[in-house]
Amino acid sequence: MSLTKEQLLMEYVKCMRDTPYALRTYLQTYDNTVSKYVPLELFPDQISLLEDYENYNENIALKYRQAGVTTVTAGWASKKLVFAKKERPEKILIIANKLDTSLEMANKIKAFVNQWPSWTNAGFSVDKNSQKHYKLTNGCEVKAVATSKDALRGFTPTILIFDEAAFIEADSDFWSACMASLSTGGKVIVVSTPNGYDAIYYEIYDQALRNMNDFKITEMFWYRDPRYTKDLYLVKTDNIIHYLLNKEEYDKDNIISWGDVSFEDRDYVKLREIMDEGYKPCSSWFEGMVKKLKYDKRKVSQELECNFLGSGDNVFDSVLLEKIRENMLTEPQTKMMGNSLWIWKEPVIGHKYVMGCLPPNEKVLTDSGLKNIQDVKISDKLVSENGDYIDIINQQIYPVTDEDIFEIQVDNTFRTTTFTKEHPILIIRPNLKRNYLKTHKNLRFNERHWDFNFNYVRMEEVRAGDWVKVPNMYKKESVGDLNSKWGISETIRKDFYMSSPLKDKDFWWFIGMWLGDGWLGKFNHSHTITICFNSKDEYYLNKSNELIIKLFDRTPSFIDRGNNSFELVFNSKFLYHFILENFGQYSYGKKINEWVKFIPNEYKIELLKGYFSSDGCWLKTEKNKKTNSKISFVSINLELLESIQDIIFSLGVISSLNKLRNSKETYILGKLVNQKVAYNLCLANQDSLDLIKILNNDISDPKLNRYNIQEFKVKNKRGISSCHFSDDKKFIYFRVKNIKKDKFSGDVYNFECDTHTFMCHHITTHNCDVSRGDSEDFSSFQIIDFDTREQVAEYVGKLPPDTMAEISYKWANMYSCFVVIDITGGMGVSTARKMQEMGYKNLYVDGVDSANKWKYDPKALEKIPGINFNNKRVQIIASFEEVMRHDFKIYSARLYNEMNTFIYISGRPDHQKGHHDDLIMSIAMATYVAESSFSNLTKVTEHTKAMLDSWSVNNNHSVSKQIEFNPVIPYGGDRINQFSNSNVGREEYAKYGWLFGGR
């Protein structure tokens, strides 16, 4: 039916004002149940969602599967596009974790745009019309992307749509960048089913509930959807899956039917009240969906019930966590060591206690680079405040109790360092001043400038926003014969020796290339050096081939590995050992020896060029209609990137180092691999261009000539931001980014040296006691009572390994614990060995027969005590989950909080980003070992039984006196005698007694 102009105008205005009307009237969607297109009918929750989209700029929708939210959102977006004015076009950016997900939304919007009547004058531009990015004739655009750092590049949206936002794998920095990209007055829509306590969707939802942001929450529940609730009923149960699998067990009196109540007459306030009494909604549709989800509790909780707790592959289900929260969590009887140690129950003689421990590590700066504090020797050299190497006169180690400690992090670097409160730090709290001298050599009259005057102040007085000053120590070039470094410790035949290439710039380019994409191989008598290239690296492959022939008199083999991957391989035993000793091997073990950082600048430049050619990237970015330059180096090797940063600093260029991603399992070329933590060394616009100017003396290098520097705008004078140089570039100033205060009990370290000053990582101090350097993990131990099946004590804090051993020794003695230590990656080895040295005998040793796992036996001592947690991670966590289901009691709110954010990531149980799992790991180890060890005690060898028979136990002697529990002084004396005075009978000893051997 044709409309008059007046009718068209009225219809246009009505559609503009009433979005639900517009969508119902003009849009259709495909209905699988009838296999045809039907009008887009809207039920009340969907109408509320549309109204919220219109009335609020920030919206978050909590939805169930098949809620039609994606369809309704696409319809709303299509209306925004076709009714937009040319002078104010809409730019919609759709972001999802996978490109397919965002493309699905973009395609729905496109299909709806085609359905609007011709009088809207909506059409698609021929200039830009692809699946990922299309444009309308009125200037509006739609772009679909997957989550990435480049997702926002070159596109300033007016509407941001996050589809399935809870599954987006990104951090708060990505979210902040997305919000900052919105044009003034723009809208953001966040849509998802829950996925546990994820870092983006849940945090927005949680903060919105607490009025901490401006997001409008629209909650959609399946039991308010007329399509799925024709036969709605409610059943009293705490487990809907159990009900559906065991309907015959349920009393009909516990079922309330709502099917006879029409949808319009349903009182959802009353329904909610009934649900609060323990009833759960159900219907034939719901039953069918649960069946499709294979009765998976996590999937049902996530996809249908809109629960954050219990969704998202949480390791511990919601029912268990609620049970813990409501019935178990208890304040400890005693809190000690600055609130780090919690004790719920005193030791009971005769009970079996197990302790699980997790220790950390720490770093300090020396002439060999960053070293573990406990590994620093008197023969090592430290670095003074002026960048000179200085001798250590002596090392002091002394204990502290409940000492205030401060963890400090400075801008542009990744590591943190911890100091005690009284230690002096070289800092300045700058003053902003104006220059009133007309003859000042550097400043214009009335120009503002920072006044820096550095002094040593106590750590407890340092504040975020202060500045630290450190020497740009690698700016000094090496004095002496560089060729003296050309040597190896390995003894080889004279004819394997080769002449030094250290004064050839091409050698350093080769080393840089190898650091990025090379490795070493040793097969029988062959010592190979290999560099890998892809098909786009033809220039670098040819250059490397020529340099190998020139520098080392070797003709490399060319190997095609497929998948556009090629290798150059050659053999040299001398070069193999030189690279191994000075530059390490493997992607996570490569390094740059300290002496290399002092080589002349012309060689440093070539090394950087080589590394840039392999692992560097030069990007062009757009922000606020300005074209910016950016250089990025990405690696899993933090130490290597720190060394590259040191070299870049030495050339007078500023860079920033941060974490790019956490470790995770992912598929690469169809294979499941463990992706390690990755770090990013980044240079911003001006700094990246400065570096390009320094490196680019070769017009044929494709990476260094990717862009014309003239395309970028550069400031004439750099402003003072988070990091800058002194005028002579001999010192670097870093702004203090974060400071965290905590308590510490244990050993602290001091070094006496000639200058009384030395360096931690980018921090100058007088007397530094690094409790730890960059460790992200906490030290923790859990003590469980296996007889009563409960948690009795817990410690969590930051401790060096030796101190962890001493504290563990004390409390293990207090409870007569059997101790199991995580030695994954070698982190716990020093703790385990220290406890051995202190004479502790009940240490779990993995890999020996069950009768020797705990005994103080020479065969057991041949192995390092402990368990490699990561090798049995899944089994240990599964065992702990099973233990928790069988009335094992935990009392700690700290442990409960970790369990809330402990999830399956690619099938591997792990903590969510930004959270910890140290307490879970230590208690899981304790329960796992206790279950496996104590349950097998009836299978003790005949030798062990004979030993039991030789013990004398007086069954008639009752306990006349309990040993007094002293939380400060460990039990002393002979533990066997203490047990022999208890009421533990011979029957108990027959089962377990061999475990209680004297210490």
N, C-alpha and C positions, 0 to 999 in steps of 0.2 A: 504494500500500500504506500503510495507516494504521499509525502507530507508537504504542506505549504511552508513557505519561509518562516512564517510566524510559528507554526507547529515545530519546525526544525529547531528554531531558537529556543522554544520552551523545552523541547526534549534535550537539547544540549545543556541547558542550565540544570535540568533535573538530574541528568547523569553526572554533572560536575558536583552537585550537592549531595547526591544519594548514591554512594558507591555500591551498596548491596543491590539496589534497584538496577543500576547499570549492568552489573555482572550477571544478574539473573535474567535480564531482558535480552542481552545481546551475545552472551558467551555460552558455548556448549562444551561439554567434556565427554570423553568416551567412557561408556559404562560396560565393563566386562560381563556383567550379569545378563545384559540383554544384547550385547554385541553390536551396539550402535551409539551414536552421539545423542546425548540428552541435554536439556537445559541445565545450566550450572545452578542447581538448587543449593540454598544455604540454610544451615540450621543455626540456632541461637549462638552457640560458641563461635562459629565462623563469622557471624555478623559482628559479634563483639571484637573479634580479632581485626576485622576491617575498620571498625570505628577507632580502635586504638592506633592502627596505622595512620589514619587520617589526623588524629588529634595529638599524637605524641611523636617527637622526633627520634626517640630511642625506645625500641620495643624488643622484648624477648618473649618468645612463645615456647611454652612447655607442652609437648605434644606426645601422643601415642602413635603407633604405627597405623597407617591408613586413615589418619585424621583428615586428610585432604588439605593440609596446611600449605604444602608446596603448590598445589593447584590454585588455591585461593590467593596465595601470595603472588603467584605468576599472573593471575587475572588482575589483581590490584596494580601490579607493576605495568601491565599492558595498558591499563586505563591512564596511568600517570604519563605514559609515553604518548599516546594518541591525543590526549587533551592538553599536552604541554604547548606553551607558546614558543614561537621561534626565537624570541629574544631571551627566553629563559629555558633552554632545552634541558631535559633530564639526562644525566649520565649514570647508568646503573652498573655497578660492579658486583658480580656474584662470585663469592669465594667459598670454596669447599676443600676438604682434605684431598679429594681426588678430582681430577679434571672431568671425569665422566659425570660426577654428581652435579657439578656446576653447569655442565653442558645440558644436562637434563632440564634444569630450571630455565636456562636461556632458551632452549627449544620450545618449552611450554609458553614462555612469554611471546616468542615469535609467532607461534600458532594462534595465540589469542589476539595478537595485533591484527592478523589476517581476517579475524572474524568480525571486527568492528565495522559498522556500516560505512559506506563510501562517503557520507557527508562529514565524517571526521577528517577526511583528507589525509589519512595515514597511509604511508607507503614506505618502501625500503629503498635506500640509496644503492645505486649500482657501484659506487666507488668502494664501499666497504660493506660486504655482505657474506660473511663466513659464519660457520657455527660458533666460533670462539668470540667473534667481534663483528657486530653489524650496526648499521646506522640507518636512521629514518630520514625521510625527506625534510622533516621539520627540525633537523639538527640533533635529535636525541640519539643516544648510543647505548648499547648493551655489550658488556664484555664479561666473559666467563674465564676464570683462572683457578688453578689449584694453589694451595698455600705454598708460598715461597717468598724469599726476600725481595724478589723482583716483581711480585704480584701487583704492586702499586705504581710501578715505574711508568711514567709518561701518561698517566690517566688520573684525573682529579674527579672523583665521583660526587654526584649529588645524593645518590642513594646507594648505601652499602648493604648487601644481603649476604649473610653468613648462613649457608645451608648445611644442616647436620653439624652445627658448630662444635658440639661436644667431642667430635671425632677429629677436629683440626689439631694437628700436631705442631703447635707453635707455642711461643712463650709470651709473656706480658709485653716484651719489647715490640713484637709483631703486632699485637693488639693496639698498642699505643700509636704505632706508625699508621695503622689503618684508620684510627679515629682522627689522627692529625691530618690525614689526607682529605677528609670530607670538606667540601666547600661550605661556606657560611650558610647556616640554615638547612644543611643536609640532614638526611634521615639514615638511621642504621637499624636494620632488622636482623635479629639473631634467632634462628629457628633450629630446634633439635629435639630428639629424644635424649634422655639422660645417658651419660656414660661415666658413671661414678663421679668422683670429685675432680673433674678435669680442670686444667689451668685457665681456661677461657670461659666456657659456657657456665659451669657451676659457679665460678667466682662472680660473674656478672649477676647471676640469679641470686646468690647468697647476699651480695652487697645490696641488691635491689630490695630484698626482703627487709634488710636492716636500714633502709633509707640512706645508704652510703653512695648511691649514684642516682641518675635521673631516669633509669630504665623503667618502663611500664611492663609489668608482668601480665601475660595472658595465659592462663592455665586451661588446658583442654584435656578432659578425661573421657575415656571411651564410654563410660556408663551414662554420659549425657548426650550421646550421639544417637539420634532416632534410628539410624540405619542398622545399628548393632544391638538394640535393646528391646526388641519387640517382646521377648520372653524374659526380661530382666528379673533376676531373683538374687537374694543375698543369703549367704551361708556363714554360720559361725565357725570359724577356723582360723588358726594362725598360720596355716600353710595351704594355700589354694591348690598347689600341685598335689599334695597328699590327698586332698578332698577329691580331686578329679580322678585320681588313680584308685581311690578306695571309697566310692560313693556309698556302697552298701553298708559301710560302718557308721554312717552318719544318721543321727536321729532327725526325722522330718520336723520335729519341733524346733530344730535349730536352723530351719530354712524359711525365709520370708519371700513370698512371691510379689513382684511388682508388675508382672506381665499384664494383669487385668487393669492397671492404671494407665490411662492414655498418656502419651508423651507430654501433651500440653498441661495435664493436671498433676504432673509429678512434682513433689516438693523436695528439691535437692538439698535444702537445709536439713530437713528431717532425715533424708537418706544419709547425709554426712554424719549426723548424730548416731544413727544406727551403726555405721561403719566404725565410729569411735568406740562402740561397745564390743568390738571384736568381730564384726561381720565383714565379709568380703563380697563384692558384686560379681555376678557371673551371668552368662547367657550362652545360648547355643553358638553364637558367633565367637564369643570369648573361648569357649571350649575348643572350637575348631582351630583358632589361632594358637592356643597352647599346644595342641597336637602338632601343628605345623612347626612349632618351635621345639619339638621333641621333648616337651616337659622340662626344658632347661630353666631352672629357677632364675638364673641371672638374666637370661633373655626375656623371660616373662616380666621380670621386674623392670627391665629397661624399656622394652618395646611396647608393653601394654599398661603397666601400672605407674609409669612416670616416676619411678623411685630413683633418687640419686644413690641412696644407701642400698647396696645389693645389686646395682647395675654396673656396667662398665667393667666386667670381668674382675670384680672384687674377689680376692682370694677367700675372704671370710664373708659368709652371706649375712644378710641383714638380720635374720632371726637370731643368729648367734651373737652378733654385735649388740643387738638390743638387749639380749639376755645378759651380756656382760655389763652393759651400761646400767641396767636397772637393778641387777642383783649382786654384782661382784665388786665394783669399784669402791675402794675403801682408802681413807687417809692412812698413811703409814703411822705406826706407833712412834717411830723415831726417824728424824731427818738429820743427816750429818753431811760433812764435807761440802758446806755451802749449798745444801739442798740437792747435791748430786747423788747421795746415797740414801735410799729409802729402805726401812726395815719394817716388816709387818709382824713377823713372829721370831722369837728367840729360838736358838737351836735346842732340839730335844735329843737327849742321848739315845742312841740306838736307831735313830731315823737315818735314812739314806738321803744325802743331799748331793746335788749335782750343780756345778757352776759352769756356765758358758761364757767365754771372754772374747772380746774383739779389740785389739790395740791399733793405734795409728802410727804416724811418723812425722818428721819435721826437717826443716832446711835452714842453712845459713850460707852466706856468700864467702868464698875463699878464692885463692889463686887457681884452684881447679874448677871454679864455677860453684854452683849451689851444691852443698853437701849436707847430709844428715847431721844434725847437731851432735849426736852421740859418736859420729865417725870423725869429727874434727880432731886432729892430733896437734901436738906441740910443734911438730915440724911443718905444719901447714902455715900459710900466710893469710892474714885477713886484709881487708881494704879500708884505708883511712878515709876521712871525710874529704880529702883532696884527691882521692883516687890512686894513692900509692899503696903498694903491697907492704905490709908491716908484719914483724915477727910477733908470735904469741909468747909472752913471758910465762904465763901459767893459765891453767883452766880451773875454774872453781865450780863445784856442783854442791848445792845445798838444798835441803827440803823446806817447803813452805806448806802451811795449812790454811785453807779457806782464804787464799790470797786473791785480791782483786786483780784480774787480768783484762787486757784490752786487745781485741783483734782489730787490726787496722788495715784498710785497703785504700790504695791511692788510684786516681784516675789513670786511664790509658794502659794499665797493667792488670794482670789477672790474679797473681798470687796475693795472699794475705799473710800477715805476720802478727804474732801475739807477744805482748810485752807485759811485765808486771807494772804496777801503777807508778813506782818511784823512778823508773828508768828514764833518763833524759833523752828526748827526741829533738833533732834539729828542725825547728819549724818557724813559721812566721804567720801572723795574722795580719794580712796586708791592709794598708790604709789607702783609700782613693784620694789623691790630691790633685791640685792644679798648679801648673807652672806659671809663675808671675815674673820670671826673668826673661827679658826681651832678647838676651844674648845667649840663651841656652843652646848648646851645640846639637842636641837631639830633639828637643821639644819646641813646638810653637808656643807663642804667648797664649796663656789661658787654656792650654791643652791639658786634659785630665790624664793622669798616669797613676800606676800603682807604686806605692813606696814599700819596698821589701827590705826588711832588716831582720836577719835570722838570728835566733838564739836557741839554746837548749832549754826545754821546759819538761817538766814531769809528764809522763804519758797520760796520767789521769786528767791533766789540764788540756790535752789536745782535743780539738773539736773538728767535726766534719766541716769542710770549707777552709780549714787552715792549709798551709802549703809546706811541703818538705823540699829540701834541697839536696841533690846528690851529684857527685862528679860525673861528667860525661867521660868516663875513664878510658874508653877505647878510642877516644879522639887522638890520644897519643900514638904515634907510629913507632914501630919496632926499631930499637937501636941495636945494631949488631948484624952479623952475617945471617941472613935468612936461610942460606943453604945448610946451616948447622942443624936445622930442624929436619933435614932430609935423612931420616934413619929409622930403623925399626929395632924392636927388642928381640925379634925372632932371628935365630941363626940360620942363614941360607947359604947356598953355594955362591961363590964369587961371580960366576957367569950369570946368575939371576939378578945381580945388582944392576941398576940403571942410573944414569946421570940425573942430577937434580933439575927439575923443571920449575922450581918454586919462584924463580924470577922471570918466568914467562907468563904474561897475562892470560894467554889461552888456557894454561893449566887451571887457573882459578875459575874460568868460565866452565871448564869441564867438571870441576868439583861441584860448582853450584848446580849444574844440570844433574849430576849424579845424586846430590842430596835430595832432589825432588823426585826423580824417577829411576834411580839406580839401586842395585843391590849386589851383594857379594855371594859367591858360591864356592864350595869346596867339595870336590869329588875325587877321592883317592889322592892322586898326585897333582890334580888340576886345581888351580886357584883362579876363578873367573871373576871378571868385573862386567856387569851387565847394565845397560840403560834401555828403558822401554819407551816407545813412541807410538802415537796413533797416526792414522792416515793423513791428518791435517798438519803433521809436524815434519813434513818433508825437508824444509829448510834446516831445522835443527838436527835431523837425522844425518843429512849430508855434512853439516858442519862438524858434528861429533865424529863421524867417520874420518874426516880429514884430520882432525886434531889428534885422534888416537894414533894414526899413522905417523904424524909429525912428532908428537910429544913422546910416544912410548915405543916407536918402531914396531908396532903390531898392526896386522891387518885383521880387523874384526870380522866375525861371521855375522851374516844378516839372516835373521830367522823370522818367518811370517807365522805368527801365532793364531791367526784368524781373528774374526771380530774387529778388523781394522787395527790390529795390534802387531807391532814389529819390535824386534830386539836387535841391539848391537852387542855382541859378546866377544871378549878377548881374554887372554890368559897372561897373568904376570904375578908371580908369588910375592915379589918385593912390593909392588903397588898394592896388591891385596892387603898385605899386613900394614902398610903405611896408612891406607884409608881406614882399615879396621881400628887402628890405634888412635887415630886423630879425628875420625868422623863417624865411628861406630858402624852399625849395620841394622837392617830391618827398619820398617817405617816408624816404629815406636822407639827404636834404640839409637837412631842417628843423633849426632851431636856436632858441635863445632868447638874444637879444643880452644882453650883460652888464648894461647899464643896466636892463633889465627886471627883473633879479633884486633890484634895490634899490627897486622901487616900493613904496608903502605896503602893509601887510599886507592891508587890505581888498580891494585889487586882486589881490594874489597869490592870495588865497582864491578869488576868482571865476575866475581863470585855471585854478587847480587843479580847480575844480568843472567847468569846461567840458571840460578834458582828461579828467577822471574820467568824464564823461558819454559821451565817445567811446571812449577806450582803457582805461578802468579797469574793475575787476571787484571786487565785494564778495562774499566767499565765507564759508560756514559750514562748519567742519571739526569732526570728532570725534576725540578722542585721550584714551585712558585714561578713558573715560566722562565727558569734559569737553568742553563745547561751546566752540569757539574761533572767533574772528573773524580774517579775513585779507583784505587788499586787495592787488591785483596790477595792475601796468601792464606791458603787453608791447609791445615795439617792435623793429624791426630797426635803429633809430637809437640807437646807444650815447650819442652826444653829447647828444641830446635828453633821454634818460632821466637822464643825469647832471645836466642842468640842472633837471629836475623834482625830482630828489633834493636838489639845492642849495636849492631853494625850500622843500621840505618840511622840511629841516634848519633853515632860517631861521625857520620857524614853531614850532620846538621839538619836532619829531617825528622819530623815528628810522626809517630804512628800510634795506633791503639790496638791492644790485644785483649780479646774476650773469648768466651766460650760460644761456639756456633751451635752445637747440639750435644745432647747427652747420648750415652751409649744405648743401642737398641738392636734388636734382631730385624733384619729386612731381607728382601729378595733382590739379588743382583744377578742378572743374566740367568734368571730362573733358579738360582741356588739360594738357600737360606743361609745367611752369614751374620756373624756378630759384628755389628757396626760400632766402632769404638767412639769414645768422646772425641769431638773435633773442635779445633780452635781456629780463630780467624784473626789474622794480623791485617789491619785495615788502615789505609791512608786516605784522608779526606781530600777535598778539591785542591786546595793550594799545595798541600804536602805531596800529593800524588804527582802534580805537575812539576814540583821541584825535583822529585826523584826521577821522573822521566827525563828531565833536562840533564841530570847527572849521568844517567845510564846511556842515553841515546847518542852514541857516537857511530852508529852503524845504520845507515839508511836502508839496508836490505833486511833488517830484522823485522819480521811481520808483526810481532806483538808490540814492540816498542814504537812502531809506526802505524798502529791501528787507527789512531785519530790524529788530527792536526791540532796542536796545542792552541792555536789561535781560535779554535771553536769554543774555548772555555774562557770565562771571565775570571780574572784573578785580582784580589784586593792588592792595593799598593802597599798596605801595611797590615801585618797580622795582628789581630786583637788577642788579648790575654784571655784564654779560656781554661781548659782543664790541664794543660801541659804546655810549657814553653821553655826556651833556652835563655841563659844569660846572654848579654850582648856579644861576648867573645865565644859563646857556645861551649865554654868549658864546664858549665854546670847545667843541670836539667831541673826544672821546678815542676813538681807534681802536686795537684790539689788532693787533699784528703777526701776520699769519697764516702767511706763508711767506717764507723767504729762500733764494735759490739763489746759490751761489758759482760764478764762472767766471773765465776769463782774457780780457783785452781788449788789443788793439793797435790804435792809431789815435788820432784826435783826441778830446780831451775838452774840455768847455766850462765856463767860469766867468764869473760876472757880479759886478762890484763895484758895490755900491749903498750908500746912506747908512746903512742899518741893519745891513748885513752879513748879513741873513737874508732869505730869500725862499722861496716855496712851489713845490713840485711838486704833483702831484695828491694832496691829503690827506696830505702829508708836509712838515714844516718843516725847513729845512737852512740852514747858513751858506753854503757854496759847493757848489752842486749841479752836477754834470756828467752830465747825462742822456745816456748813450750811445744810449738808445732809451726809448720810453715803454711802449706797450702792444703792440708788434709781436709777433705770434705766430710770424712767419717768421724764418728765419735768413738771413744773407748767406752765399752759397756760390759757389764757382767750381770747375769741373772743367777740367783740361787733358788732352786726348787726343792721341795720336800717330796720325795717320791712315795713315801709311805702315805701321806695325807693328800697327795696329788694337788699341790698348790704352790704358788709363788710365795717366797718368804722374804727375799731381799733383792734389791736392784740398784745398780750404779750406772750412770751415764755422764760422761764429761769428756774433757780433752786432756789426754795424758800421753807422754812419751812411753815407749815400750817398757823400759826398765822400771819406771814408776808404776806402770800398770801391773807389772809382775809383782812388785812389792806389796801393793794394795791388795791384789788378788790373793797373794800368799797369806796375808793377815786374815782376810775374811774366809778364805778356804779353810784355814786352821780353826777359825772360830766355829764353823759349822761341820768340820770334818768332811769337807766336800771332795767329791771326785770331779776333777777339773778337765774340761775339754776346751781347747783353744783353737780358734780358726787361724790356720797358717796359709790361707789362700794368697798366692802371689808373694809369699815370703814376709808379709807384713807382721805376722804374729810369731815368727821364728824366734826373734830376740826375747820376746816375753816368755815363750815356752822354755827356752834354754836358761833364762835367768831364774825361772822357778825351779828348774833342775839344779842349778848351782846352789840355790838356797836350801836344797835338801827336800823339796816337796816331792812325794813319791807317788801319790795317787793322780797321775797325769795320764789322760787317755792317749793311747798310741794306736793309730789306725794301721791296718795292714798286718797285724799279728794275730795269733790264735786267741780265741775268746778268753782263755784262762790267763793270758798274759797282757790283756789290754790295759789293765789297771795296775798290775803288780810291779813292784820295784825290782825289775829283773834285767840283768845285763843284756839279754836279747832284745828286750823292749827298748833299752836305752840306745841301741844302735841306730834307731830311727828318731827323727825329731818328733816330740810329743805333739799331738794335735790332730786336726781333721781338715782336709781341704774342702771347705764348704761348697765352693762353686762346682766341684765335681759331682756333688750329691745334692745340689740345691733343690731340685724338684722333689726328690724323695724326702728330704728333711722338712721342707715346708708342708708337704702332704701329710707327713707323720704328725706334725704339730697341729694341723687342722683337725686330724682325726682325734688326737688327744683332747682338743678343746671340745669336741662333740661328746666326749664321754666324761663330762663333769670334772675336768681339770679346772682349777680356780686360778684366775689372775686378778690382782687387785689394783694394778697400776694404771692411772689415767694416762700417763705418758705412753705406755705400751698400747693401750686401747686406741689412742690417737694415731699411732703408727699403723695399727691394723685397719683403721678406717680408710687409709690412703695407700693400702698395699694391694696391688692389682696384678693381673696377668698382662704382660706386654709381649706380644708375639709369642704367646704360650709360655713365657718365662715369668715366674713370680718376682715382682720388683716394686720398689716404691715409686709413687708418682713424682714427677718433676717438682723440685722445690721442697720435697719431704724426705724423711729419713726412715730407715728400717733396721737400725743397729740393735734395738731392743728385741725386735722380732727374731733377728738372726741368732742372738745369744740364747734366748729362751728356747728357740726351736732346736738348736744344737743340743742343749741340755736334755730336753724331752726325748729327742731322737736317740741319743746315746743311751739314756736311761732305759728307754723301752727296749732297745736292742740288746743291751748288756744284761740288765737285771732279769729279763725274761728268759735268758739262756743259762742262768746260773745252775739250774738243775742238771746241766750237761757237763759239769766240771770234771776234769780228768781225775783218775785214780790217785795221782800224785797229790792233787789238791785236797782230796778227801782224807788222805793219810795225814796231811798237815793239820787238818781240822781236828782229827782224832787226838792229836798230840796236845791240843789246847786243854787247859783246865778251867772249867766253869762251875761255879757254885750255884746250883739252882735254888738252894734254900736260903740264900743270902738276899734279903730284900734291900731296896735302896733306902739307905738311912739319910742320905744327904745329896741333894741335887747340886751339881756344879754351878756356881754362880755365873750368870751371863754378864760379861763385862765388854761393852762395845768398843773399849779403847785398848784393853790388854788382851792379846790372843791367849787361848788356852795354853798352858804349859804342861810339862810332865809327860808321862807315858800314856798315850791314848788307849792302849790295850788295857792297862790297869783301870782306867776310868770306865771303860765298857764292862770290865769284869765285875765292877761293883754295881752294875745296873740290873734291871730285871729282864734283860734280854736272854731268852732261854737257849738251850743247846739246839733246839729245833731251828731257831732263827739262824744260829751260826752254821748249822748244817747246810742251810740254803745260801747264806750270804756272807758268812764269816770271813772267807778268804779275802774279801775286799777290804777288810779293816786291818790289814797288816800294819805293824808299828812303823812310825816315821821317826 
